[in-house]
Amino acid sequence: MMDRSFLTWPFFEPRHRELADSLDAWCDGNLPVDHADVDAACRNLVSMLGNGGWLEHSGGEALDIRSLALIRETLARHDGLADFAFAMQGLGMGAVTLFGSPEQREWLTRTRDGAAIAGFALTEPDAGSDVARTAATARRDGNDWVLNGEKTYISNGGIADIYTIVVRTGDAPGAKGLSAFLMPADTTGVETLARIETIAPHPLAHLRLTDVRLPASALIGEPGAGFRIAMTVLDHFRPTVGAAALGFARRALIEARARVTARHRFGAPLADLQMVQSHIADMALKIDAAALLVYRAAWAKDQGAARITREAAMAKLYATEAAQEVIDAAVQLHGGDGVRVGSTVESLYREVRALRIYEGASDVQKLIIARSVLGSAT
């Protein structure tokens, strides 16, 4: 049984507690799904989440970050692929939710009800954490924009119906020359060059754009605002990556607790051994510390903070690193069963690793935090 006392913390309102309880009940009846065909599973999950009303929280008139975080934590605890499916609907359309025109926002109806799958095309072969190195371009041709270049490690790549894509539009150097566009996946010239297999299977792809023609109305915001738009979207969603890690960690502790109380060695439950108790204590401590950082960041944004760059970086960094350690401890406490393919803790071990890389690797988060501290001290 999971400790739910954190829901009484002052970060939350009654509606958040009701949301967490309702979603947990829904997950008990619907998750996990069969992952044998990952693409089919993701399509099914988006449809299920849309029918259940949960995607209403992924984009609308405003984003409630505490709700997003609670949903991601709960879904991750039940099924990592369900968390992925939910998160990408929000991240993929985050720029439209925050900056989109009325015409662009019509897509939100389809992504919120599960009728369309969203993707966020930011990363390139030579531009990951350093977005300013983006090389894909868009040039004006009459009333249209013509896009060329490549994007890689694109979540929902190959199955998405709509992408938010960031490319270079101007002569300004670095980040100042980037713009964001809304690009339907069936646009002529959009090609899935290769699917990318990872240790925890998700729909990921390398995309190539060849003379992709988009109307002027596809531009999100103003020309040259792409970097600011992308960073604002990540500012909103980065704490929720920590929340997903928190969900994985909570599930690992549930599994570890069940294991050490049921498993007997040396004439007593494993839980009676002091070394085992030490592991359990460390796991619980890291989970609570991660939860405090995650929900502090989410609460701060919901209270109207213009930027939560530092708080989001701390939440994402600590929660993902701590979850890796908690899950590793759970694997250790399971002994040989912990590395058996298909066991819950083995699956968690594979699922959590990518979270320390995507949406800003851990080392990048440290740089963000350090610059914030050093900048405030001068």
Secondary structure as GFF3:
##gff-version 3
##sequence-region A 1 378
A	DSSP	three_ten_helix	5	8	.	.	.	ID=ss1
A	DSSP	alpha_helix	14	30	.	.	.	ID=ss2
A	DSSP	alpha_helix	38	51	.	.	.	ID=ss3
A	DSSP	three_ten_helix	54	58	.	.	.	ID=ss4
A	DSSP	alpha_helix	65	78	.	.	.	ID=ss5
A	DSSP	alpha_helix	80	92	.	.	.	ID=ss6
A	DSSP	alpha_helix	94	99	.	.	.	ID=ss7
A	DSSP	alpha_helix	102	112	.	.	.	ID=ss8
A	DSSP	beta_strand	118	121	.	.	.	ID=ss9
A	DSSP	three_ten_helix	131	133	.	.	.	ID=ss10
A	DSSP	beta_strand	137	141	.	.	.	ID=ss11
A	DSSP	beta_strand	144	155	.	.	.	ID=ss12
A	DSSP	beta_strand	162	168	.	.	.	ID=ss13
A	DSSP	three_ten_helix	174	177	.	.	.	ID=ss14
A	DSSP	beta_strand	178	184	.	.	.	ID=ss15
A	DSSP	beta_strand	190	195	.	.	.	ID=ss16
A	DSSP	beta_strand	204	215	.	.	.	ID=ss17
A	DSSP	three_ten_helix	216	218	.	.	.	ID=ss18
A	DSSP	beta_strand	219	220	.	.	.	ID=ss19
A	DSSP	alpha_helix	226	262	.	.	.	ID=ss20
A	DSSP	beta_strand	264	265	.	.	.	ID=ss21
A	DSSP	beta_strand	268	269	.	.	.	ID=ss22
A	DSSP	three_ten_helix	270	272	.	.	.	ID=ss23
A	DSSP	alpha_helix	274	302	.	.	.	ID=ss24
A	DSSP	alpha_helix	309	334	.	.	.	ID=ss25
A	DSSP	three_ten_helix	335	339	.	.	.	ID=ss26
A	DSSP	alpha_helix	344	353	.	.	.	ID=ss27
A	DSSP	three_ten_helix	354	356	.	.	.	ID=ss28
A	DSSP	alpha_helix	362	376	.	.	.	ID=ss29
###
